[in-house]
Amino acid sequence: MESVYRLPLAFSQLLLQDAEQRDLVTARRSALVRLLLSENFLTRAQLIVRVEMRLGRDCFGVNARHDTFYRDMRFVKQAFSLTGSVLRYSRRKGQRGYYQPGRGRLDQDTAAAIRGALAELDGQQLTIFKGLTLVQKFAAAASVIDFSRRVSRGMRETS
């Protein structure tokens, strides 16, 4: 009976976007999945910071932040499993964090976005960048990557 009611991809995406806007839990879990699909070896702290950058500080809650994260990650691991993917955690030095076996550190789109952003830098931008704090540098890099993804998705949708 499930196949009779299967939604076309466009409907599923629209419903997910609506759910993300209305429900913080769905938004957090979607953000975690997207991050883990685009980059390997992200630690709990890195994932929390990146999701908070997208959804706002304390989106995991104030008091039970780590408990909320672990509940979300149980769901995310289940989602990966249902699609036939595996999500593991590495404790190896230099490669700590959640990862998908057999995948590189970055997916192709993310690596291309970073290469494109680096190709557009000039000397004045580098001078400004050197004066930024580590947090400001990270926020700027994440912003460039997010922007390039939005542009890339927009180009694919119009073609």
Secondary structure, DSSP 8 states (H G I E B T S, - for coil): -GGGG---HHHHHHHHHHHHHH-HHHHHHHHHHHHHHHBS-B-HHHHHHHHHHHH-TTTT-SSSHHHHHHHHHHHHHHHHHHTT---EEEEETTEEEEE-TT--SB-HHHHHHHHHHHHT--HHHHHHHHTS-HHHHHHHHHHHHHHHHHHHHHHHHH-
